Amino acid sequence: MSKTAIVMFWAPGSGKGTQAKYLMDTYDFIQLSTGDILRGLKKKSESDLTDSQREAISVMDSGRLVSDELVSQLLADEIETSQSSKIIFDWFPRNETQITIFNDLMQKFEFNRIIPVYLEVSDEILIDRMKSRIKEMKEAGLPVRADDTPETLEVRLDTYHRDTEPVINYFEKSSDMIMLKADAHTTKEEIRDQLNEMIMPKCCL
């Protein structure tokens, strides 16, 4: 059986969540995000937790960072539980150390088709989009999160470029990466169409 993993290398604020949902709804993928996994652990009942999940909760409660090795086990638990043959990895691997972890997971669970997807969009465009979104929300009387600011986004983008660009370079050299582009006028529908045109022949024909 063919098993497909899509790895989305999209900068913060680039609309990754919207496009991932499209792929899930259209092609029956599930999405795995390490952040969502960690945030969801405390919502589980004690009897449903695995040993690695209990360890992760203990680490977070102590204020320490969850190690890459423990993240690997948490992902393995999720892959095994889901039994899915189509998985979107949301910003994982996000640093060079995690490349080996990702490759080991793919080998362990026999994923034989890896599709990295990179969206090229400038930081300036992403920051301008956030400013426009904040303005629209304020004009509509909607609440704006305290950490949802252009300044916070700049910090997140700096981290993304520092940690993730080496991973993007690795996958660009080692696999058939899908390269998408967006400028200030590109709509989410146009990005979806690019994604659909390039992904479908690789995963769903």
C-alpha positions in Angstrom: 0.0 0.0 0.0 1.2 3.5 -0.9 1.7 5.8 2.1 2.1 9.5 1.6 3.5 12.2 3.8 3.3 15.9 2.9 5.7 18.2 4.7 4.6 21.8 4.7 7.4 24.4 4.9 5.4 27.6 5.1 6.4 30.6 7.1 4.2 31.8 10.0 1.2 33.8 8.6 1.4 32.4 5.1 -2.0 30.6 5.3 -0.7 27.1 5.9 -3.7 26.1 8.1 -6.2 27.1 5.3 -4.4 25.0 2.7 -3.8 22.1 5.0 -7.5 21.9 5.7 -8.2 21.9 1.9 -5.9 18.9 1.5 -7.5 17.1 4.4 -11.0 17.7 3.1 -10.2 16.9 -0.6 -7.7 14.0 -0.3 -8.5 12.5 3.1 -5.2 13.5 4.7 -4.8 13.9 8.5 -2.7 16.7 9.9 -0.1 16.3 12.6 1.2 19.4 14.4 3.6 18.9 17.3 2.2 22.1 18.9 -1.4 20.8 18.7 -0.3 17.4 20.0 1.4 18.9 23.0 -1.5 21.3 23.7 -4.0 18.5 23.5 -2.3 16.2 26.0 -3.9 17.7 29.1 -7.4 17.3 27.6 -7.0 13.5 27.6 -8.0 11.3 30.5 -5.2 9.7 32.5 -6.3 6.2 31.3 -5.9 7.2 27.7 -2.3 8.5 28.0 0.7 6.6 26.8 3.9 6.6 28.8 5.5 9.1 26.5 2.5 11.4 26.7 2.6 11.3 30.5 6.3 12.1 30.4 5.7 15.1 28.1 3.1 16.5 30.5 5.5 16.1 33.3 8.2 17.9 31.3 5.8 20.8 30.4 4.6 21.1 34.0 8.2 21.6 35.1 8.7 24.4 32.7 11.2 22.5 30.6 11.2 22.1 26.8 10.1 18.8 25.4 13.1 17.1 23.8 13.3 16.1 20.1 13.5 12.4 21.2 10.2 12.7 23.1 8.6 14.7 20.3 9.5 11.8 18.0 7.8 9.3 20.3 4.7 11.4 20.5 4.5 11.6 16.8 5.0 7.8 16.6 2.1 7.4 19.0 -0.1 9.6 16.8 0.8 7.9 13.6 0.2 4.4 15.1 -3.1 5.5 16.6 -4.4 7.1 13.4 -3.5 4.2 11.2 -3.6 6.8 8.4 -1.7 6.3 5.1 -2.0 10.1 4.3 -0.4 12.5 6.7 0.4 16.2 6.6 3.3 17.2 8.8 2.8 20.7 10.0 6.2 22.4 10.4 8.0 19.2 11.2 10.9 18.7 10.9 11.6 22.3 11.9 15.3 22.0 12.5 18.3 19.9 11.3 18.2 17.6 14.3 14.6 16.6 13.5 15.5 15.6 10.0 16.9 12.3 11.2 13.9 11.8 13.5 11.5 12.4 10.6 13.4 10.0 8.3 13.3 7.3 11.0 9.6 7.7 11.5 9.0 7.4 7.7 11.0 4.2 7.6 9.4 2.8 10.7 5.9 3.3 9.4 6.8 2.5 5.8 5.8 5.8 4.2 7.2 5.5 0.7 6.1 8.8 -0.8 7.4 12.1 0.8 6.1 15.3 -0.7 7.8 18.5 0.7 5.8 21.7 -0.2 7.5 25.1 0.1 5.6 28.4 -0.3 7.9 31.3 -1.3 6.6 34.6 0.1 8.5 37.6 1.4 8.5 38.6 5.1 7.3 42.1 4.1 4.2 40.7 2.5 3.4 38.5 5.6 3.9 41.5 7.9 1.7 43.8 5.8 -1.0 41.1 5.7 -1.0 40.9 9.5 -1.2 44.7 9.8 -4.2 44.7 7.4 -5.9 41.8 9.3 -5.5 43.6 12.6 -6.9 46.8 11.2 -9.9 44.9 9.7 -10.6 43.1 13.0 -10.4 46.3 15.0 -12.8 48.1 12.6 -15.2 45.2 12.9 -15.0 45.3 16.7 -13.4 41.9 17.0 -10.8 41.1 19.7 -7.1 40.9 18.6 -4.8 38.5 20.6 -2.1 40.3 22.5 0.6 38.2 20.9 -0.9 38.7 17.4 1.3 41.6 16.4 3.7 42.5 13.5 6.5 42.6 16.1 5.7 39.1 17.3 5.5 37.8 13.7 8.9 39.3 13.0 10.4 37.3 15.8 8.7 34.1 14.6 9.9 34.7 11.1 13.5 35.2 12.3 13.2 31.8 14.1 11.7 30.2 11.0 14.6 31.4 8.8 17.3 30.4 11.2 16.0 27.0 12.1 13.9 25.8 9.1 15.7 27.1 6.0 18.5 24.5 6.5 15.8 21.8 6.5 14.2 23.3 3.4 17.6 23.2 1.7 18.0 19.5 2.7 14.7 18.4 1.2 15.2 20.5 -1.9 18.4 18.5 -2.6 17.1 15.1 -1.5 13.6 15.0 -2.9 11.2 16.3 -5.5 10.0 19.4 -3.6 6.9 21.3 -4.8 7.7 25.0 -5.0 4.9 27.5 -4.8 5.1 31.3 -5.1 2.9 34.1 -3.7 3.2 37.9 -4.1 1.1 40.7 -2.5 -1.8 40.0 -4.9 -1.9 36.2 -4.8 -5.2 35.0 -3.3 -5.7 31.9 -1.2 -7.7 30.4 -4.0 -4.8 30.9 -6.4 -2.4 29.2 -3.9 -5.0 26.4 -3.5 -5.1 25.9 -7.3 -1.3 25.8 -7.5 -1.2 23.3 -4.7 -3.9 21.1 -6.2 -2.3 21.1 -9.7 1.1 20.0 -8.4 0.0 17.7 -5.5 -2.6 15.6 -7.2 -0.3 13.8 -9.7 2.1 12.9 -6.9 -0.4 11.6 -4.3 -3.8 11.0 -5.7 -3.8 9.6 -9.2 
